[in-house]
Amino acid sequence: MDARIQSTLKESIASKLGIDSGDILLSLNGNADLEDLFDYDFEMSGETEVELEIQHADGRVEVYTIEKEPDEELGIQFESPIFTPIKTCNNACPFCFIDQQPEGLRPSLYVKDDDYRLSYFCNTYITLTNLTRHDRERISQIRPGPLYVSVHSTVPEIREQLLLNTKARDILKELRWLASLDIPFHAQLVICPGINDGESLTRSIEDLATLRPYCLSVAVVPVGLTNHRINLPTLTPMTKIIAQDIINRIQAFETQTSLKEFAFASDEFFIRAEQPIPGYEDYGDFPQLDDGVGTARLLTQEFFALETTLPIAISPERHHIILTGELGGMILQPITQRLNQIEGLFLDLIAIENKFWGESVTVSGLITGQDIINTLQAQDLSAYKSILLPETMLKSGETIFLDGYSLNEIETKLNCKIEVVYDPNRAQSLLDVLFEKTSAPFI
């Protein structure tokens, strides 16, 4: 990896100098060993004069000496926040989603990142089992936070069993080290029934509560099992009874400790347990949306708060398909029912069954292009203005699905326009597309 530039902001210093997409920052103020944005920001901080060595996309190397205000940015956007190779995982978790993928997907999907820098910049989860002395020294110096930590269990023998790594045993020691540096963190517990649920789950939540206020929240999420578990141990799938027990344990913890808005069960548990999603006020500031915690409540709460802004009728009439996963279909059902009361608006909500990964995978973010094609290609779509789908189905910043299909390919095969709903956890994003108040940034 390198400090490759993705773009420069319009009218910025970098743009005016001709620095552009595809260029590489070789050194900053003579420092050719930039590891990431932490180093970049350190070299830039408070400086009124900086020196950039840039290798242009055509191979030319140019040195720029720039005078600027102490807090003035150059307007450079990098392809990645880290400029050196990604730190990879040294564990062998039997529930690792990367190991449950078929061959033939794009190479980046097989990278097991476990990098504290990505945890800070991109909210990805790390296990803290692969830190070198250099990493620890940098973390102690930089003190990045919040970080996102895959805990899974605070019981030493259970965590070792889950990660298949003796270095994984004492996660509480590592978390106390973060706390000693004043580094806050969010924790994740991926529940593998029969291993880290039951009493061990209760203990894990209680242990993590002792690390407040540095432990900001705990997300409890179900294990995801695909149809591609070749040579992997057998794991028990989530059931209604297990989901109910997990919810009960979290609620019992809240009752006994009066600690609200700390440990959260993901939305999927409530749907599997056939229990209502908690109220809006139960999620605090929604700290674990990326783990599917509170997304259903946030979306529905915002939608019905915006209900008075909906039109009574639209003209000319429009027909749309809304595509989602099976979990999203349950969440979006009352919203589409209300929208279909608008005269002239006709919405068909289609929850895609996940044939690629398996029926137990229900989230929208893992829907593939081929499953969309197989679901819709036999239908006459000529009456529909467009197909709407959430950006979570696509590779970040691109129009590519997990299986390599592009939006253009699917549009061509289905002969129907596709529109992307950006920030799909927010109801306003859906309404903006439906009522043509915005357009997709790269479609």
C-alpha distance (Angstrom), angle and dihedral (degrees) to the residues before:
residue distance angle dihedral
M1 . . .
D2 3.78 . .
A3 3.80 141.5 .
R4 3.80 92.3 -81.5
I5 3.79 116.2 173.7
Q6 3.79 117.7 -127.5
S7 3.80 97.2 -174.0
T8 3.77 144.7 -32.6
L9 3.78 125.0 -125.0
K10 3.77 116.3 -105.1
E11 3.81 113.5 -96.2
S12 3.81 91.0 6.7
I13 3.80 124.3 136.5
A14 3.79 91.5 -104.2
S15 3.79 92.9 48.8
K16 3.79 93.0 50.8
L17 3.81 90.1 51.1
G18 3.79 91.3 55.2
I19 3.80 96.3 -109.1
D20 3.78 105.6 150.9
S21 3.78 149.4 167.6
G22 3.81 113.4 -51.6
D23 3.80 94.4 26.1
I24 3.81 117.7 125.8
L25 3.79 127.3 -138.9
L26 3.81 103.8 -134.3
S27 3.80 97.9 178.1
L28 3.79 141.5 -6.3
N29 3.81 119.7 -151.5
G30 3.79 87.6 -13.2
N31 3.82 93.2 -53.8
A32 3.80 107.5 128.8
D33 3.80 93.5 171.0
L34 3.78 100.4 75.4
E35 3.80 108.3 156.0
D36 3.78 100.5 -176.5
L37 3.78 147.0 -34.2
F38 3.79 89.3 -60.1
D39 3.82 89.1 66.6
Y40 3.80 92.3 41.1
D41 3.80 92.8 52.1
F42 3.82 91.1 45.5
E43 3.80 91.8 54.3
M44 3.81 91.4 46.3
S45 3.80 98.0 43.8
G46 3.78 114.3 114.1
E47 3.81 93.6 -14.3
T48 3.81 121.1 140.1
E49 3.80 93.2 -171.9
V50 3.80 126.4 36.8
E51 3.77 133.9 175.3
L52 3.80 120.2 -143.5
E53 3.78 125.8 -169.0
I54 3.80 107.4 -158.4
Q55 3.78 129.8 -173.1
H56 3.79 107.2 -155.0
A57 3.77 123.3 -141.8
D58 3.81 89.9 -103.8
G59 3.83 91.1 56.9
R60 3.82 98.2 -101.8
V61 3.81 115.4 137.0
E62 3.76 117.3 -146.2
V63 3.81 132.4 178.3
Y64 3.81 119.5 -145.6
T65 3.80 125.9 -166.1
I66 3.78 107.9 -160.3
E67 3.78 130.7 -169.6
K68 3.77 114.5 -155.2
E69 3.78 144.8 151.9
P70 3.85 114.3 -80.8
D71 3.82 92.8 -108.0
E72 3.80 97.1 33.1
E73 3.81 117.8 122.0
L74 3.80 123.9 -141.6
G75 3.80 93.0 -138.6
I76 3.80 96.6 -120.3
Q77 3.81 118.8 151.8
F78 3.82 113.8 -165.3
E79 3.80 125.4 -149.7
S80 3.81 89.4 -126.0
P81 3.81 134.3 13.9
I82 3.81 88.7 -130.2
F83 3.81 124.3 62.8
T84 3.80 101.1 -170.8
P85 3.82 128.4 62.1
I86 3.79 115.8 -61.6
K87 3.79 114.9 -103.5
T88 3.78 106.2 -116.2
C89 3.78 132.3 -149.1
N90 3.82 120.4 -91.1
N91 3.81 94.9 -168.5
A92 3.80 130.4 95.3
C93 3.79 103.3 -146.2
P94 3.82 110.4 -179.7
F95 3.81 88.9 -142.7
C96 3.82 96.3 51.3
F97 3.79 106.5 137.0
I98 3.80 92.5 -148.8
D99 3.80 90.3 62.4
Q100 3.81 89.2 51.4
Q101 3.80 95.1 63.1
P102 3.79 127.3 103.9
E103 3.79 121.9 -120.7
G104 3.79 121.5 -93.6
L105 3.80 101.7 51.6
R106 3.80 121.7 125.4
P107 3.83 112.0 -70.5
S108 3.81 95.7 -116.1
L109 3.81 90.2 66.0
Y110 3.79 90.6 66.1
V111 3.82 95.5 55.0
K112 3.80 110.7 110.9
D113 3.77 99.2 -152.4
D114 3.78 117.0 -166.8
D115 3.79 99.2 164.6
Y116 3.80 123.7 147.8
R117 3.80 89.5 -151.3
L118 3.80 92.6 58.1
S119 3.79 88.6 45.4
Y120 3.79 88.9 60.6
F121 3.80 99.3 38.5
C122 3.82 100.3 35.0
N123 3.84 105.0 22.4
T124 3.81 92.7 -117.7
Y125 3.79 119.0 155.3
I126 3.80 122.8 -109.1
T127 3.81 132.1 -169.6
L128 3.86 99.6 -148.2
T129 3.82 90.0 -134.5
N130 3.82 98.1 113.0
L131 3.80 103.5 50.5
T132 3.80 115.3 136.7
R133 3.79 124.4 -155.6
H134 3.80 87.7 -99.9
D135 3.80 90.8 52.9
R136 3.78 91.9 50.5
E137 3.78 92.0 48.9
R138 3.81 91.4 50.7
I139 3.80 92.7 46.4
S140 3.81 90.0 49.8
Q141 3.79 89.5 51.0
I142 3.80 100.4 40.2
R143 3.80 98.2 33.4
P144 3.81 95.9 -160.1
G145 3.73 116.9 -163.6
P146 2.84 153.0 -133.5
L147 3.79 97.1 23.6
Y148 3.80 125.0 -176.5
V149 3.80 115.0 -130.2
S150 3.80 128.8 -165.7
V151 3.78 100.1 -141.2
H152 3.83 101.0 158.7
S153 3.81 90.1 172.7
T154 3.78 137.5 5.1
V155 3.81 90.4 -155.0
P156 3.84 102.3 103.1
E157 3.79 98.8 -141.5
I158 3.81 92.9 44.3
R159 3.80 93.9 49.4
E160 3.80 90.2 48.7
Q161 3.80 88.9 50.5
L162 3.80 92.3 49.7
L163 3.81 96.1 46.4
L164 3.82 96.7 31.5
N165 3.79 88.7 -137.9
T166 3.80 127.1 114.9
K167 3.81 88.6 -150.6
A168 3.78 88.5 63.9
R169 3.80 96.7 66.0
D170 3.78 103.6 91.3
I171 3.79 103.2 46.8
L172 3.81 91.0 150.0
K173 3.81 89.2 63.2
E174 3.81 90.1 54.2
L175 3.79 92.6 46.5
R176 3.80 91.5 49.3
W177 3.80 87.4 52.3
L178 3.81 89.8 55.5
A179 3.79 89.6 48.0
S180 3.81 90.7 50.7
L181 3.81 87.2 58.2
D182 3.82 91.6 49.0
I183 3.80 89.9 -114.1
P184 3.83 112.2 149.1
F185 3.78 120.8 -148.3
H186 3.78 144.1 -175.8
A187 3.81 118.2 -134.0
Q188 3.78 131.3 -144.0
L189 3.80 128.5 -157.4
V190 3.82 113.7 -167.7
I191 3.79 104.0 -161.8
C192 3.80 118.2 -136.7
P193 3.82 104.3 -175.2
G194 3.78 113.5 -120.6
I195 3.81 92.8 20.5
N196 3.80 114.2 56.9
D197 3.80 103.1 6.0
G198 3.80 126.4 85.7
E199 3.80 117.0 38.6
S200 3.81 92.8 -8.5
L201 3.81 89.3 59.6
T202 3.78 90.7 51.8
R203 3.80 90.6 49.6
S204 3.81 92.3 48.7
I205 3.79 92.7 53.2
E206 3.80 91.5 46.2
D207 3.82 91.6 48.8
L208 3.79 92.4 49.7
A209 3.80 90.4 49.1
T210 3.82 88.9 61.9
L211 3.81 87.2 63.7
R212 3.76 94.8 59.6
P213 3.00 132.6 155.4
Y214 3.81 88.5 31.7
C215 3.79 91.6 49.2
L216 3.79 97.8 67.2
S217 3.79 100.0 -176.9
V218 3.79 144.5 -17.3
A219 3.79 122.3 -134.7
V220 3.80 115.8 -159.1
V221 3.81 109.9 -160.7
P222 3.82 134.4 173.2
V223 3.78 122.0 -109.5
G224 3.79 113.6 -101.7
L225 3.80 114.6 -135.3
T226 3.80 122.0 -171.2
N227 3.79 133.5 -169.0
H228 3.80 90.7 -106.4
R229 3.81 101.7 74.0
I230 3.79 95.6 133.1
N231 3.82 112.8 173.8
L232 3.81 91.1 -7.1
P233 3.82 125.1 128.1
T234 3.78 118.6 -95.4
L235 3.80 112.7 -99.7
T236 3.79 128.0 -168.8
P237 3.81 113.7 -113.6
M238 3.77 122.0 -130.6
T239 3.80 115.9 -88.5
K240 3.78 135.1 -169.8
I241 3.82 92.7 -104.6
I242 3.82 93.7 49.0
A243 3.81 91.1 46.8
Q244 3.81 90.2 51.8
D245 3.82 91.3 50.5
I246 3.81 91.9 51.0
I247 3.78 92.1 50.8
N248 3.81 90.5 47.0
R249 3.81 91.7 51.7
I250 3.79 93.2 51.6
Q251 3.79 91.0 47.4
A252 3.82 91.1 47.8
F253 3.81 89.6 52.1
E254 3.80 90.2 51.9
T255 3.81 91.7 49.2
Q256 3.80 94.7 47.8
T257 3.81 96.2 44.5
S258 3.82 102.1 27.5
L259 3.82 85.7 -132.7
K260 3.75 105.0 144.9
E261 3.81 124.8 178.9
F262 3.81 93.2 24.2
A263 3.82 110.3 92.6
F264 3.80 116.5 36.4
A265 3.78 133.7 -174.3
S266 3.79 114.0 -142.7
D267 3.80 119.0 -110.1
E268 3.79 91.2 -106.5
F269 3.81 92.0 67.3
F270 3.80 91.7 58.5
I271 3.78 92.7 47.7
R272 3.81 92.5 47.6
A273 3.81 90.3 46.1
E274 3.81 89.9 47.5
Q275 3.78 90.5 -126.2
P276 3.81 127.6 135.9
I277 3.80 118.5 -95.5
P278 3.85 111.0 -105.6
G279 3.78 120.4 -101.4
Y280 3.79 124.9 -85.9
E281 3.80 92.5 -105.5
D282 3.82 91.4 56.8
Y283 3.81 92.8 70.1
G284 3.79 99.9 58.3
D285 3.80 107.9 -158.8
F286 3.82 92.0 -14.5
P287 3.82 95.7 -109.6
Q288 3.82 97.5 175.5
L289 3.81 106.1 45.4
D290 3.81 92.2 131.5
D291 3.81 87.7 61.6
G292 3.79 92.1 53.8
V293 3.80 93.7 -103.0
G294 3.79 111.5 146.1
T295 3.79 97.6 -12.1
A296 3.81 91.5 124.0
R297 3.79 93.6 50.6
L298 3.81 94.2 43.9
L299 3.79 91.9 51.5
T300 3.79 97.7 45.5
Q301 3.81 94.1 41.3
E302 3.79 92.2 53.1
F303 3.79 93.2 43.9
F304 3.78 95.9 54.1
A305 3.80 90.0 42.7
L306 3.82 86.0 58.6
E307 3.80 93.7 44.7
T308 3.81 93.4 104.5
T309 3.80 89.7 59.3
L310 3.80 93.4 58.7
P311 3.79 117.6 108.6
I312 3.78 120.5 -116.3
A313 3.78 90.9 -136.1
I314 3.80 140.9 -0.7
S315 3.78 130.5 -151.5
P316 2.92 133.9 -122.1
E317 3.78 94.3 31.1
R318 3.79 118.1 -113.8
H319 3.79 133.8 -157.3
H320 3.82 120.6 -156.5
I321 3.78 137.7 172.6
I322 3.80 117.6 -140.6
L323 3.80 112.0 -154.1
T324 3.78 122.4 -158.9
G325 3.79 142.0 141.3
E326 3.78 122.5 -87.3
L327 3.81 92.4 -94.9
G328 3.80 91.3 49.8
G329 3.79 90.0 48.1
M330 3.80 90.7 61.9
I331 3.79 91.0 48.5
L332 3.80 96.6 45.5
Q333 3.80 97.1 45.5
P334 3.85 98.0 90.6
I335 3.81 90.3 42.6
T336 3.80 94.2 53.8
Q337 3.80 90.7 43.9
R338 3.80 89.5 57.4
L339 3.81 93.4 44.5
N340 3.79 90.8 51.6
Q341 3.81 88.0 62.2
I342 3.81 87.4 71.1
E343 3.78 108.5 100.0
G344 3.78 110.5 -116.3
L345 3.82 96.0 17.9
F346 3.80 118.1 104.7
L347 3.81 119.7 -178.5
D348 3.78 127.9 -177.4
L349 3.80 112.7 -163.4
I350 3.79 111.6 -152.3
A351 3.79 120.6 -173.4
I352 3.79 108.4 -158.0
E353 3.78 115.4 -134.8
N354 3.79 106.8 -133.5
K355 3.79 104.6 -124.1
F356 3.81 93.2 158.1
W357 3.82 97.1 61.0
G358 3.77 99.8 17.7
E359 3.79 138.5 -91.6
S360 3.82 93.3 -81.6
V361 3.83 89.5 66.1
T362 3.80 104.3 83.5
V363 3.82 106.5 159.3
S364 3.80 121.2 111.7
G365 3.81 93.7 -131.6
L366 3.81 91.5 69.9
I367 3.79 98.2 51.6
T368 3.81 111.4 121.9
G369 3.77 131.0 -145.9
Q370 3.80 92.7 -116.6
D371 3.81 92.2 55.2
I372 3.80 89.3 52.0
I373 3.80 91.1 50.2
N374 3.81 93.5 45.9
T375 3.81 91.0 49.7
L376 3.81 97.6 47.8
Q377 3.79 109.5 24.7
A378 3.81 94.6 87.2
Q379 3.81 92.0 53.5
D380 3.79 127.3 89.6
L381 3.81 102.4 -118.0
S382 3.79 97.6 172.9
A383 3.82 93.1 108.7
Y384 3.80 94.2 56.4
K385 3.77 122.2 94.1
S386 3.81 91.2 -155.4
I387 3.78 148.8 -27.1
L388 3.81 114.9 -113.7
L389 3.78 121.5 -151.9
P390 3.83 134.6 167.2
E391 3.79 120.7 -102.8
T392 3.82 89.0 -124.5
M393 3.81 87.4 79.9
L394 3.81 89.6 64.6
K395 3.77 135.8 70.3
S396 3.80 108.6 -96.2
G397 3.80 110.3 -84.9
E398 3.80 94.0 -1.6
T399 3.79 139.7 83.3
I400 3.81 95.9 -121.5
F401 3.81 128.7 115.1
L402 3.80 123.9 -142.9
D403 3.79 92.3 -96.0
G404 3.81 93.6 51.8
Y405 3.80 98.8 -101.4
S406 3.80 114.1 137.7
L407 3.78 126.9 -141.8
N408 3.80 89.8 -115.7
E409 3.81 91.1 55.2
I410 3.79 92.0 51.2
E411 3.80 92.3 45.6
T412 3.80 88.6 52.8
K413 3.81 95.0 46.9
L414 3.81 93.2 46.5
N415 3.81 95.4 35.0
C416 3.79 89.5 -137.4
K417 3.79 132.7 112.7
I418 3.82 116.7 -108.5
E419 3.80 123.0 -149.3
V420 3.80 123.2 -167.4
V421 3.80 121.6 -137.7
Y422 3.79 106.2 -145.2
D423 3.81 119.4 -152.4
P424 3.83 89.6 13.8
N425 3.81 92.8 -174.1
R426 3.80 87.4 73.6
A427 3.79 118.3 75.1
Q428 3.78 91.6 -149.6
S429 3.80 89.5 65.4
L430 3.80 91.1 59.0
L431 3.80 92.6 45.2
D432 3.80 92.0 49.3
V433 3.81 91.1 57.0
L434 3.80 94.7 42.4
F435 3.77 93.5 50.3
E436 3.81 94.9 37.3
K437 3.80 96.8 -116.6
T438 3.78 93.3 135.3
S439 3.77 141.5 18.5
A440 3.77 132.7 -137.4
P441 3.82 110.9 -94.3
F442 3.79 97.0 -132.9
I443 3.78 108.2 20.5
